[in-house]
């Protein structure tokens, strides 16, 4: 199964695959609006705005698995992201990123780009996966990696 075959649910509740993103560079991020790293939403939005017309998308996947730092309902998450951080990049329904209930997308991402010492676990909110136009996971970035620090690698993949 390719990354593009994995089913996801938009934050509005529509089930789809990642097929619409084939041919684009993606930065897939597990997010949480109440996390100390939440100011990264602004940097993620800046990357999205800068490169969306060149074939790039940030995809946000809210999760409450780390200290319950995400709001309860998808509608609340969407509203908080828009009002507090100006987020307009695609957001998806709240998911688990670790354990038996981990979403298939994050099982795929962590298998393709394990963390430190080969760990398949997501350490915390705002772990980022850079994916190329063919769906190959190019690199995994930790929660402390600021979105701005990924700019050069995005540009390289986009050829700009």
PAGU-533507 format. One record per residue: residue number from 1; x, y, z of N, C-alpha, C in turn. Coordinates in nm, 4 decimals, always signed. Layout:
+------+----------+----------+----------+----------+----------+----------+----------+----------+----------+
: resi :     n_px :     n_py :     n_pz :    ca_px :    ca_py :    ca_pz :     c_px :     c_py :     c_pz :
+------+----------+----------+----------+----------+----------+----------+----------+----------+----------+
:  NUM :        X :        Y :        Z :        X :        Y :        Z :        X :        Y :        Z :
...
+------+----------+----------+----------+----------+----------+----------+----------+----------+----------+
***
This chain:
+------+----------+----------+----------+----------+----------+----------+----------+----------+----------+
: resi :     n_px :     n_py :     n_pz :    ca_px :    ca_py :    ca_pz :     c_px :     c_py :     c_pz :
+------+----------+----------+----------+----------+----------+----------+----------+----------+----------+
:    1 :  +0.0850 :  -0.1181 :  +0.0000 :  +0.0000 :  +0.0000 :  +0.0000 :  +0.0896 :  +0.1246 :  +0.0000 :
:    2 :  +0.0568 :  +0.2188 :  -0.0862 :  +0.1334 :  +0.3429 :  -0.0904 :  +0.0699 :  +0.4440 :  +0.0050 :
:    3 :  +0.1458 :  +0.5459 :  +0.0365 :  +0.0978 :  +0.6534 :  +0.1219 :  -0.0311 :  +0.7133 :  +0.0653 :
:    4 :  -0.0406 :  +0.7187 :  -0.0674 :  -0.1565 :  +0.7819 :  -0.1317 :  -0.2840 :  +0.6983 :  -0.1213 :
:    5 :  -0.2725 :  +0.5722 :  -0.0822 :  -0.3889 :  +0.4846 :  -0.0667 :  -0.4498 :  +0.4910 :  +0.0732 :
:    6 :  -0.3795 :  +0.5529 :  +0.1663 :  -0.4242 :  +0.5554 :  +0.3057 :  -0.5441 :  +0.6493 :  +0.3205 :
:    7 :  -0.6493 :  +0.5986 :  +0.3843 :  -0.7687 :  +0.6792 :  +0.4083 :  -0.7502 :  +0.7684 :  +0.5295 :
:    8 :  -0.7931 :  +0.8912 :  +0.5138 :  -0.7904 :  +0.9902 :  +0.6217 :  -0.9266 :  +1.0587 :  +0.6250 :
:    9 :  -0.9551 :  +1.1239 :  +0.7360 :  -1.0809 :  +1.1986 :  +0.7460 :  -1.0460 :  +1.3453 :  +0.7664 :
:   10 :  -1.1024 :  +1.4310 :  +0.6812 :  -1.0786 :  +1.5745 :  +0.6964 :  -1.1406 :  +1.6219 :  +0.8268 :
:   11 :  -1.1007 :  +1.7387 :  +0.8694 :  -1.1547 :  +1.7936 :  +0.9944 :  -1.3042 :  +1.8250 :  +0.9797 :
:   12 :  -1.3518 :  +1.8315 :  +0.8539 :  -1.4954 :  +1.8499 :  +0.8287 :  -1.5696 :  +1.7161 :  +0.8241 :
:   13 :  -1.4957 :  +1.6045 :  +0.8400 :  -1.5593 :  +1.4734 :  +0.8474 :  -1.5674 :  +1.3954 :  +0.7175 :
:   14 :  -1.5058 :  +1.4440 :  +0.6108 :  -1.5093 :  +1.3726 :  +0.4829 :  -1.3943 :  +1.2721 :  +0.4751 :
:   15 :  -1.4269 :  +1.1486 :  +0.4378 :  -1.3256 :  +1.0445 :  +0.4227 :  -1.2675 :  +1.0543 :  +0.2824 :
:   16 :  -1.1362 :  +1.0504 :  +0.2744 :  -1.0668 :  +1.0560 :  +0.1462 :  -0.9325 :  +0.9850 :  +0.1617 :
:   17 :  -0.8600 :  +0.9701 :  +0.0545 :  -0.7228 :  +0.9214 :  +0.0611 :  -0.6301 :  +1.0416 :  +0.0449 :
:   18 :  -0.5011 :  +1.0169 :  +0.0462 :  -0.4046 :  +1.1242 :  +0.0224 :  -0.3726 :  +1.1393 :  -0.1264 :
:   19 :  -0.4477 :  +1.0707 :  -0.2112 :  -0.4287 :  +1.0784 :  -0.3566 :  -0.4283 :  +1.2224 :  -0.4096 :
:   20 :  -0.5129 :  +1.3130 :  -0.3581 :  -0.5095 :  +1.4506 :  -0.4096 :  -0.3732 :  +1.5192 :  -0.3929 :
:   21 :  -0.2865 :  +1.4631 :  -0.3077 :  -0.1558 :  +1.5238 :  -0.2818 :  -0.0428 :  +1.4575 :  -0.3617 :
:   22 :  -0.0779 :  +1.3583 :  -0.4442 :  +0.0232 :  +1.2957 :  -0.5303 :  +0.0833 :  +1.4051 :  -0.6188 :
:   23 :  +0.2150 :  +1.4033 :  -0.6304 :  +0.2840 :  +1.5033 :  -0.7102 :  +0.3212 :  +1.6283 :  -0.6324 :
:   24 :  +0.2812 :  +1.6341 :  -0.5050 :  +0.3160 :  +1.7476 :  -0.4198 :  +0.4160 :  +1.7045 :  -0.3131 :
:   25 :  +0.4960 :  +1.7978 :  -0.2693 :  +0.5773 :  +1.7785 :  -0.1499 :  +0.4858 :  +1.8073 :  -0.0314 :
:   26 :  +0.4933 :  +1.7225 :  +0.0713 :  +0.4072 :  +1.7391 :  +0.1887 :  +0.4910 :  +1.7443 :  +0.3151 :
:   27 :  +0.4456 :  +1.8224 :  +0.4097 :  +0.4989 :  +1.8192 :  +0.5446 :  +0.3824 :  +1.7762 :  +0.6327 :
:   28 :  +0.3882 :  +1.6525 :  +0.6813 :  +0.2807 :  +1.5944 :  +0.7612 :  +0.3197 :  +1.6084 :  +0.9083 :
:   29 :  +0.2293 :  +1.6688 :  +0.9870 :  +0.2611 :  +1.7067 :  +1.1249 :  +0.1497 :  +1.6629 :  +1.2189 :
:   30 :  +0.1875 :  +1.6020 :  +1.3333 :  +0.0870 :  +1.5797 :  +1.4374 :  +0.0850 :  +1.7037 :  +1.5258 :
:   31 :  -0.0329 :  +1.7608 :  +1.5428 :  -0.0471 :  +1.8910 :  +1.6075 :  -0.1301 :  +1.8836 :  +1.7347 :
:   32 :  -0.1217 :  +1.9895 :  +1.8140 :  -0.2053 :  +2.0041 :  +1.9337 :  -0.2115 :  +2.1524 :  +1.9685 :
:   33 :  -0.3302 :  +2.2065 :  +1.9749 :  -0.3473 :  +2.3504 :  +1.9928 :  -0.3086 :  +2.4007 :  +2.1321 :
:   34 :  -0.3073 :  +2.3134 :  +2.2334 :  -0.2730 :  +2.3563 :  +2.3689 :  -0.1293 :  +2.3210 :  +2.4068 :
:   35 :  -0.0503 :  +2.2769 :  +2.3112 :  +0.0878 :  +2.2359 :  +2.3351 :  +0.1790 :  +2.3586 :  +2.3402 :
:   36 :  +0.2873 :  +2.3478 :  +2.4131 :  +0.3860 :  +2.4541 :  +2.4175 :  +0.4503 :  +2.4821 :  +2.2828 :
:   37 :  +0.4438 :  +2.3857 :  +2.1909 :  +0.4975 :  +2.4040 :  +2.0559 :  +0.3938 :  +2.4631 :  +1.9594 :
:   38 :  +0.2728 :  +2.4917 :  +2.0078 :  +0.1662 :  +2.5433 :  +1.9209 :  +0.2048 :  +2.6693 :  +1.8434 :
:   39 :  +0.2938 :  +2.7552 :  +1.8927 :  +0.3350 :  +2.8694 :  +1.8098 :  +0.3952 :  +2.8273 :  +1.6752 :
:   40 :  +0.4355 :  +2.7001 :  +1.6623 :  +0.4858 :  +2.6512 :  +1.5336 :  +0.3780 :  +2.6534 :  +1.4254 :
:   41 :  +0.2507 :  +2.6598 :  +1.4641 :  +0.1447 :  +2.6712 :  +1.3634 :  +0.1731 :  +2.7886 :  +1.2697 :
:   42 :  +0.2215 :  +2.8995 :  +1.3253 :  +0.2491 :  +3.0183 :  +1.2429 :  +0.3593 :  +2.9896 :  +1.1408 :
:   43 :  +0.4656 :  +2.9213 :  +1.1821 :  +0.5728 :  +2.8846 :  +1.0905 :  +0.5278 :  +2.7848 :  +0.9859 :
:   44 :  +0.4436 :  +2.6905 :  +1.0265 :  +0.3886 :  +2.5935 :  +0.9314 :  +0.3024 :  +2.6642 :  +0.8279 :
:   45 :  +0.2199 :  +2.7581 :  +0.8754 :  +0.1346 :  +2.8334 :  +0.7830 :  +0.2201 :  +2.9153 :  +0.6866 :
:   46 :  +0.3289 :  +2.9731 :  +0.7372 :  +0.4186 :  +3.0520 :  +0.6514 :  +0.4785 :  +2.9645 :  +0.5411 :
:   47 :  +0.5242 :  +2.8443 :  +0.5772 :  +0.5769 :  +2.7521 :  +0.4757 :  +0.4693 :  +2.7189 :  +0.3730 :
:   48 :  +0.3493 :  +2.6895 :  +0.4215 :  +0.2382 :  +2.6543 :  +0.3325 :  +0.2092 :  +2.7701 :  +0.2362 :
:   49 :  +0.2000 :  +2.8909 :  +0.2896 :  +0.1707 :  +3.0079 :  +0.2059 :  +0.2814 :  +3.0335 :  +0.1040 :
:   50 :  +0.4047 :  +3.0162 :  +0.1450 :  +0.5190 :  +3.0444 :  +0.0579 :  +0.5262 :  +2.9484 :  -0.0598 :
:   51 :  +0.4970 :  +2.8206 :  -0.0370 :  +0.5230 :  +2.7195 :  -0.1395 :  +0.4000 :  +2.6493 :  -0.1969 :
:   52 :  +0.2793 :  +2.6856 :  -0.1515 :  +0.1594 :  +2.6137 :  -0.1979 :  +0.1416 :  +2.6236 :  -0.3495 :
:   53 :  +0.1806 :  +2.7331 :  -0.4088 :  +0.1651 :  +2.7491 :  -0.5538 :  +0.2734 :  +2.6767 :  -0.6328 :
:   54 :  +0.3744 :  +2.6248 :  -0.5620 :  +0.4799 :  +2.5474 :  -0.6279 :  +0.4627 :  +2.3969 :  -0.6059 :
:   55 :  +0.3510 :  +2.3557 :  -0.5450 :  +0.3264 :  +2.2127 :  -0.5264 :  +0.3654 :  +2.1615 :  -0.3891 :
:   56 :  +0.3334 :  +2.2379 :  -0.2847 :  +0.3666 :  +2.1997 :  -0.1477 :  +0.2433 :  +2.2159 :  -0.0593 :
:   57 :  +0.2268 :  +2.1241 :  +0.0347 :  +0.1185 :  +2.1349 :  +0.1328 :  +0.1666 :  +2.0916 :  +0.2699 :
:   58 :  +0.1254 :  +2.1661 :  +0.3712 :  +0.1361 :  +2.1208 :  +0.5090 :  +0.0050 :  +2.0492 :  +0.5384 :
:   59 :  +0.0124 :  +1.9320 :  +0.6011 :  -0.1064 :  +1.8568 :  +0.6405 :  -0.1003 :  +1.8369 :  +0.7913 :
:   60 :  -0.1991 :  +1.8900 :  +0.8629 :  -0.2008 :  +1.8820 :  +1.0085 :  -0.2951 :  +1.7741 :  +1.0588 :
:   61 :  -0.2431 :  +1.6908 :  +1.1492 :  -0.3203 :  +1.5822 :  +1.2084 :  -0.3226 :  +1.6001 :  +1.3606 :
:   62 :  -0.4280 :  +1.6616 :  +1.4140 :  -0.4381 :  +1.6823 :  +1.5583 :  -0.4384 :  +1.5495 :  +1.6345 :
:   63 :  -0.3745 :  +1.5515 :  +1.7509 :  -0.3708 :  +1.4330 :  +1.8367 :  -0.3729 :  +1.4776 :  +1.9827 :
:   64 :  -0.4393 :  +1.3983 :  +2.0653 :  -0.4461 :  +1.4270 :  +2.2089 :  -0.3657 :  +1.3260 :  +2.2889 :
:   65 :  -0.2758 :  +1.2539 :  +2.2234 :  -0.2045 :  +1.1473 :  +2.2927 :  -0.0964 :  +1.1962 :  +2.3875 :
:   66 :  -0.0599 :  +1.3219 :  +2.3793 :  +0.0480 :  +1.3724 :  +2.4637 :  -0.0088 :  +1.4753 :  +2.5607 :
:   67 :  -0.0272 :  +1.4333 :  +2.6856 :  -0.0769 :  +1.5187 :  +2.7928 :  -0.2118 :  +1.5826 :  +2.7587 :
:   68 :  -0.2899 :  +1.5150 :  +2.6739 :  -0.4249 :  +1.5607 :  +2.6397 :  -0.4267 :  +1.7085 :  +2.6001 :
:   69 :  -0.3338 :  +1.7464 :  +2.5090 :  -0.3164 :  +1.8870 :  +2.4734 :  -0.3948 :  +1.9299 :  +2.3499 :
:   70 :  -0.4936 :  +1.8533 :  +2.3126 :  -0.5788 :  +1.8941 :  +2.2004 :  -0.7216 :  +1.9072 :  +2.2493 :
:   71 :  -0.7932 :  +1.9991 :  +2.1901 :  -0.9338 :  +2.0226 :  +2.2251 :  -1.0173 :  +1.8999 :  +2.1926 :
:   72 :  -1.1397 :  +1.8965 :  +2.2439 :  -1.2240 :  +1.7791 :  +2.2321 :  -1.2764 :  +1.7463 :  +2.0939 :
:   73 :  -1.3448 :  +1.8392 :  +2.0307 :  -1.4123 :  +1.8116 :  +1.9046 :  -1.3350 :  +1.8717 :  +1.7876 :
:   74 :  -1.3476 :  +1.8080 :  +1.6716 :  -1.2787 :  +1.8569 :  +1.5525 :  -1.3155 :  +2.0016 :  +1.5208 :
:   75 :  -1.4428 :  +2.0372 :  +1.5407 :  -1.4862 :  +2.1741 :  +1.5109 :  -1.4122 :  +2.2746 :  +1.5988 :
:   76 :  -1.3916 :  +2.2389 :  +1.7263 :  -1.3181 :  +2.3259 :  +1.8190 :  -1.1726 :  +2.3411 :  +1.7752 :
:   77 :  -1.1136 :  +2.2309 :  +1.7320 :  -0.9747 :  +2.2320 :  +1.6854 :  -0.9614 :  +2.3242 :  +1.5642 :
:   78 :  -1.0502 :  +2.3062 :  +1.4668 :  -1.0452 :  +2.3877 :  +1.3449 :  -1.0595 :  +2.5353 :  +1.3783 :
:   79 :  -1.1538 :  +2.5675 :  +1.4662 :  -1.1780 :  +2.7067 :  +1.5037 :  -1.0565 :  +2.7650 :  +1.5764 :
:   80 :  -0.9986 :  +2.6909 :  +1.6700 :  -0.8818 :  +2.7393 :  +1.7440 :  -0.7628 :  +2.7602 :  +1.6505 :
:   81 :  -0.7426 :  +2.6691 :  +1.5575 :  -0.6308 :  +2.6821 :  +1.4635 :  -0.6464 :  +2.8062 :  +1.3754 :
:   82 :  -0.7675 :  +2.8297 :  +1.3313 :  -0.7924 :  +2.9451 :  +1.2445 :  -0.7847 :  +3.0765 :  +1.3229 :
:   83 :  -0.8540 :  +3.0829 :  +1.4353 :  -0.8603 :  +3.2081 :  +1.5118 :  -0.7285 :  +3.2427 :  +1.5805 :
:   84 :  -0.6645 :  +3.1440 :  +1.6419 :  -0.5441 :  +3.1706 :  +1.7213 :  -0.4160 :  +3.1734 :  +1.6401 :
:   85 :  -0.4140 :  +3.1010 :  +1.5276 :  -0.2886 :  +3.0860 :  +1.4542 :  -0.3003 :  +3.1175 :  +1.3053 :
:   86 :  -0.4192 :  +3.1489 :  +1.2572 :  -0.4379 :  +3.1817 :  +1.1164 :  -0.4181 :  +3.0646 :  +1.0222 :
:   87 :  -0.4439 :  +2.9441 :  +1.0701 :  -0.4207 :  +2.8241 :  +0.9901 :  -0.5232 :  +2.8122 :  +0.8780 :
:   88 :  -0.4734 :  +2.7950 :  +0.7564 :  -0.5602 :  +2.7655 :  +0.6422 :  -0.5138 :  +2.6404 :  +0.5686 :
:   89 :  -0.4009 :  +2.5821 :  +0.6122 :  -0.3572 :  +2.4571 :  +0.5482 :  -0.4504 :  +2.3442 :  +0.5906 :
:   90 :  -0.4533 :  +2.2344 :  +0.5130 :  -0.5472 :  +2.1258 :  +0.5428 :  -0.5257 :  +2.0651 :  +0.6820 :
:   91 :  -0.6357 :  +2.0537 :  +0.7543 :  -0.6373 :  +1.9856 :  +0.8833 :  -0.7259 :  +1.8628 :  +0.8712 :
:   92 :  -0.6927 :  +1.7625 :  +0.9490 :  -0.7649 :  +1.6366 :  +0.9446 :  -0.8221 :  +1.6055 :  +1.0820 :
:   93 :  -0.9086 :  +1.5083 :  +1.0873 :  -0.9744 :  +1.4692 :  +1.2113 :  -0.8705 :  +1.4208 :  +1.3133 :
:   94 :  -0.9016 :  +1.4422 :  +1.4393 :  -0.8139 :  +1.4026 :  +1.5495 :  -0.7874 :  +1.2518 :  +1.5441 :
:   95 :  -0.6604 :  +1.2151 :  +1.5622 :  -0.6205 :  +1.0745 :  +1.5541 :  -0.5220 :  +1.0399 :  +1.6654 :
:   96 :  -0.4955 :  +0.9105 :  +1.6800 :  -0.3845 :  +0.8624 :  +1.7627 :  -0.2654 :  +0.8395 :  +1.6707 :
:   97 :  -0.1470 :  +0.8694 :  +1.7212 :  -0.0258 :  +0.8534 :  +1.6410 :  +0.0649 :  +0.7427 :  +1.6938 :
:   98 :  +0.0348 :  +0.6906 :  +1.8121 :  +0.1137 :  +0.5839 :  +1.8738 :  +0.0236 :  +0.4702 :  +1.9209 :
:   99 :  +0.0845 :  +0.3542 :  +1.9390 :  +0.0164 :  +0.2416 :  +2.0017 :  -0.0741 :  +0.1634 :  +1.9078 :
:  100 :  -0.1533 :  +0.0766 :  +1.9678 :  -0.2419 :  -0.0124 :  +1.8916 :  -0.3450 :  +0.0647 :  +1.8106 :
:  101 :  -0.3832 :  +0.1818 :  +1.8599 :  -0.4862 :  +0.2609 :  +1.7918 :  -0.4261 :  +0.3669 :  +1.6991 :
:  102 :  -0.2948 :  +0.3604 :  +1.6759 :  -0.2306 :  +0.4587 :  +1.5874 :  -0.2924 :  +0.4516 :  +1.4482 :
:  103 :  -0.3134 :  +0.5677 :  +1.3896 :  -0.3686 :  +0.5767 :  +1.2552 :  -0.2720 :  +0.5124 :  +1.1556 :
:  104 :  -0.3234 :  +0.4420 :  +1.0543 :  -0.2365 :  +0.3792 :  +0.9540 :  -0.1364 :  +0.4756 :  +0.8892 :
:  105 :  -0.1731 :  +0.6024 :  +0.8741 :  -0.0793 :  +0.6980 :  +0.8161 :  +0.0454 :  +0.7110 :  +0.9026 :
:  106 :  +0.0262 :  +0.7240 :  +1.0332 :  +0.1424 :  +0.7406 :  +1.1213 :  +0.2174 :  +0.6099 :  +1.1411 :
:  107 :  +0.1507 :  +0.4969 :  +1.1294 :  +0.2228 :  +0.3687 :  +1.1280 :  +0.3149 :  +0.3643 :  +1.0063 :
:  108 :  +0.2648 :  +0.4080 :  +0.8933 :  +0.3438 :  +0.4114 :  +0.7692 :  +0.4612 :  +0.5094 :  +0.7829 :
:  109 :  +0.4340 :  +0.6296 :  +0.8290 :  +0.5376 :  +0.7324 :  +0.8405 :  +0.6497 :  +0.6877 :  +0.9345 :
:  110 :  +0.6139 :  +0.6331 :  +1.0500 :  +0.7166 :  +0.5938 :  +1.1470 :  +0.7936 :  +0.4708 :  +1.1022 :
:  111 :  +0.7309 :  +0.3866 :  +1.0223 :  +0.8027 :  +0.2717 :  +0.9655 :  +0.9054 :  +0.3201 :  +0.8637 :
:  112 :  +0.8657 :  +0.4152 :  +0.7799 :  +0.9531 :  +0.4670 :  +0.6749 :  +1.0621 :  +0.5590 :  +0.7299 :
:  113 :  +1.0345 :  +0.6293 :  +0.8376 :  +1.1316 :  +0.7225 :  +0.8965 :  +1.1280 :  +0.7083 :  +1.0486 :
:  114 :  +1.1919 :  +0.6025 :  +1.0998 :  +1.1926 :  +0.5846 :  +1.2447 :  +1.2684 :  +0.6973 :  +1.3142 :
:  115 :  +1.2407 :  +0.7100 :  +1.4416 :  +1.3073 :  +0.8125 :  +1.5213 :  +1.4420 :  +0.7654 :  +1.5717 :
:  116 :  +1.4877 :  +0.8313 :  +1.6765 :  +1.6156 :  +0.8003 :  +1.7374 :  +1.6239 :  +0.6526 :  +1.7748 :
:  117 :  +1.7352 :  +0.5920 :  +1.7464 :  +1.7603 :  +0.4512 :  +1.7768 :  +1.6565 :  +0.3580 :  +1.7152 :
:  118 :  +1.5979 :  +0.3999 :  +1.6025 :  +1.5026 :  +0.3158 :  +1.5308 :  +1.3639 :  +0.3102 :  +1.5902 :
:  119 :  +1.3343 :  +0.3973 :  +1.6848 :  +1.2041 :  +0.3970 :  +1.7504 :  +1.0923 :  +0.4286 :  +1.6507 :
:  120 :  +0.9839 :  +0.3547 :  +1.6608 :  +0.8667 :  +0.3798 :  +1.5775 :  +0.7696 :  +0.4762 :  +1.6461 :
:  121 :  +0.8002 :  +0.5152 :  +1.7693 :  +0.7107 :  +0.6026 :  +1.8438 :  +0.7275 :  +0.7485 :  +1.8041 :
:  122 :  +0.6168 :  +0.8202 :  +1.8102 :  +0.6189 :  +0.9655 :  +1.7995 :  +0.6478 :  +1.0140 :  +1.9419 :
:  123 :  +0.7481 :  +1.0995 :  +1.9560 :  +0.7903 :  +1.1441 :  +2.0892 :  +0.6955 :  +1.2470 :  +2.1493 :
:  124 :  +0.6434 :  +1.3390 :  +2.0651 :  +0.5603 :  +1.4462 :  +2.1182 :  +0.4871 :  +1.5134 :  +2.0028 :
:  125 :  +0.4039 :  +1.6092 :  +2.0351 :  +0.3346 :  +1.6894 :  +1.9347 :  +0.4359 :  +1.7617 :  +1.8456 :
:  126 :  +0.3936 :  +1.7892 :  +1.7246 :  +0.4718 :  +1.8636 :  +1.6256 :  +0.5938 :  +1.7872 :  +1.5750 :
:  127 :  +0.5829 :  +1.6537 :  +1.5718 :  +0.6786 :  +1.5735 :  +1.4956 :  +0.6378 :  +1.5913 :  +1.3500 :
:  128 :  +0.7376 :  +1.6094 :  +1.2635 :  +0.7104 :  +1.6447 :  +1.1230 :  +0.7754 :  +1.5433 :  +1.0301 :
:  129 :  +0.7040 :  +1.5092 :  +0.9231 :  +0.7552 :  +1.4171 :  +0.8215 :  +0.7518 :  +1.4875 :  +0.6866 :
:  130 :  +0.8685 :  +1.5001 :  +0.6234 :  +0.8783 :  +1.5594 :  +0.4908 :  +0.8674 :  +1.4471 :  +0.3887 :
:  131 :  +0.7703 :  +1.4603 :  +0.2981 :  +0.7381 :  +1.3560 :  +0.2008 :  +0.7519 :  +1.4142 :  +0.0605 :
:  132 :  +0.8173 :  +1.3388 :  -0.0291 :  +0.8365 :  +1.3896 :  -0.1651 :  +0.7143 :  +1.3665 :  -0.2528 :
:  133 :  +0.7233 :  +1.4082 :  -0.3769 :  +0.6114 :  +1.4041 :  -0.4712 :  +0.5640 :  +1.2614 :  -0.5017 :
:  134 :  +0.6499 :  +1.1631 :  -0.4792 :  +0.6151 :  +1.0231 :  -0.5062 :  +0.5627 :  +0.9509 :  -0.3818 :
:  135 :  +0.5539 :  +1.0234 :  -0.2698 :  +0.5046 :  +0.9626 :  -0.1465 :  +0.6124 :  +0.9002 :  -0.0609 :
:  136 :  +0.7387 :  +0.9233 :  -0.0943 :  +0.8501 :  +0.8691 :  -0.0157 :  +0.8792 :  +0.9636 :  +0.1007 :
:  137 :  +0.8907 :  +0.9060 :  +0.2202 :  +0.9244 :  +0.9855 :  +0.3375 :  +1.0738 :  +1.0168 :  +0.3296 :
:  138 :  +1.1047 :  +1.1453 :  +0.3162 :  +1.2424 :  +1.1901 :  +0.2978 :  +1.3130 :  +1.2089 :  +0.4312 :
:  139 :  +1.2430 :  +1.2677 :  +0.5271 :  +1.3067 :  +1.2958 :  +0.6557 :  +1.2021 :  +1.3178 :  +0.7639 :
:  140 :  +1.2422 :  +1.2820 :  +0.8848 :  +1.1602 :  +1.3040 :  +1.0041 :  +1.2263 :  +1.4152 :  +1.0858 :
:  141 :  +1.1443 :  +1.5060 :  +1.1369 :  +1.1925 :  +1.6162 :  +1.2193 :  +1.1238 :  +1.6093 :  +1.3552 :
:  142 :  +1.1970 :  +1.6411 :  +1.4592 :  +1.1435 :  +1.6368 :  +1.5940 :  +1.0598 :  +1.7587 :  +1.6281 :
:  143 :  +0.9927 :  +1.7541 :  +1.7421 :  +0.9086 :  +1.8647 :  +1.7866 :  +0.9846 :  +1.9965 :  +1.8023 :
:  144 :  +1.1110 :  +1.9920 :  +1.8386 :  +1.1869 :  +2.1154 :  +1.8595 :  +1.2414 :  +2.1737 :  +1.7293 :
:  145 :  +1.2312 :  +2.0997 :  +1.6177 :  +1.2743 :  +2.1531 :  +1.4883 :  +1.1715 :  +2.2549 :  +1.4410 :
:  146 :  +1.2133 :  +2.3795 :  +1.4345 :  +1.1231 :  +2.4864 :  +1.3909 :  +1.0904 :  +2.4709 :  +1.2423 :
:  147 :  +0.9679 :  +2.5013 :  +1.2023 :  +0.9309 :  +2.4895 :  +1.0610 :  +1.0277 :  +2.5637 :  +0.9678 :
:  148 :  +1.0745 :  +2.6807 :  +1.0100 :  +1.1640 :  +2.7604 :  +0.9263 :  +1.2920 :  +2.6853 :  +0.8920 :
:  149 :  +1.3354 :  +2.5947 :  +0.9807 :  +1.4598 :  +2.5206 :  +0.9579 :  +1.4457 :  +2.4162 :  +0.8475 :
:  150 :  +1.3233 :  +2.3891 :  +0.8044 :  +1.2967 :  +2.2882 :  +0.7013 :  +1.2882 :  +2.3522 :  +0.5632 :
:  151 :  +1.2854 :  +2.4835 :  +0.5579 :  +1.2660 :  +2.5589 :  +0.4343 :  +1.3599 :  +2.5133 :  +0.3217 :
:  152 :  +1.4888 :  +2.5024 :  +0.3496 :  +1.5852 :  +2.4648 :  +0.2465 :  +1.5575 :  +2.3275 :  +0.1860 :
:  153 :  +1.5188 :  +2.2322 :  +0.2704 :  +1.4896 :  +2.0988 :  +0.2198 :  +1.3623 :  +2.0956 :  +0.1368 :
:  154 :  +1.2656 :  +2.1781 :  +0.1721 :  +1.1434 :  +2.1896 :  +0.0925 :  +1.1789 :  +2.2482 :  -0.0443 :
:  155 :  +1.2558 :  +2.3554 :  -0.0437 :  +1.2982 :  +2.4202 :  -0.1697 :  +1.3726 :  +2.3206 :  -0.2594 :
:  156 :  +1.4583 :  +2.2411 :  -0.1994 :  +1.5348 :  +2.1425 :  -0.2768 :  +1.4415 :  +2.0421 :  -0.3447 :
:  157 :  +1.3439 :  +1.9899 :  -0.2689 :  +1.2495 :  +1.8938 :  -0.3254 :  +1.1635 :  +1.9570 :  -0.4348 :
:  158 :  +1.1293 :  +2.0839 :  -0.4163 :  +1.0464 :  +2.1527 :  -0.5147 :  +1.1283 :  +2.2001 :  -0.6361 :
:  159 :  +1.2604 :  +2.2048 :  -0.6197 :  +1.3443 :  +2.2530 :  -0.7280 :  +1.3324 :  +2.4035 :  -0.7487 :
:  160 :  +1.3112 :  +2.4775 :  -0.6384 :  +1.3007 :  +2.6250 :  -0.6478 :  +1.4134 :  +2.6927 :  -0.5717 :
+------+----------+----------+----------+----------+----------+----------+----------+----------+----------+
***
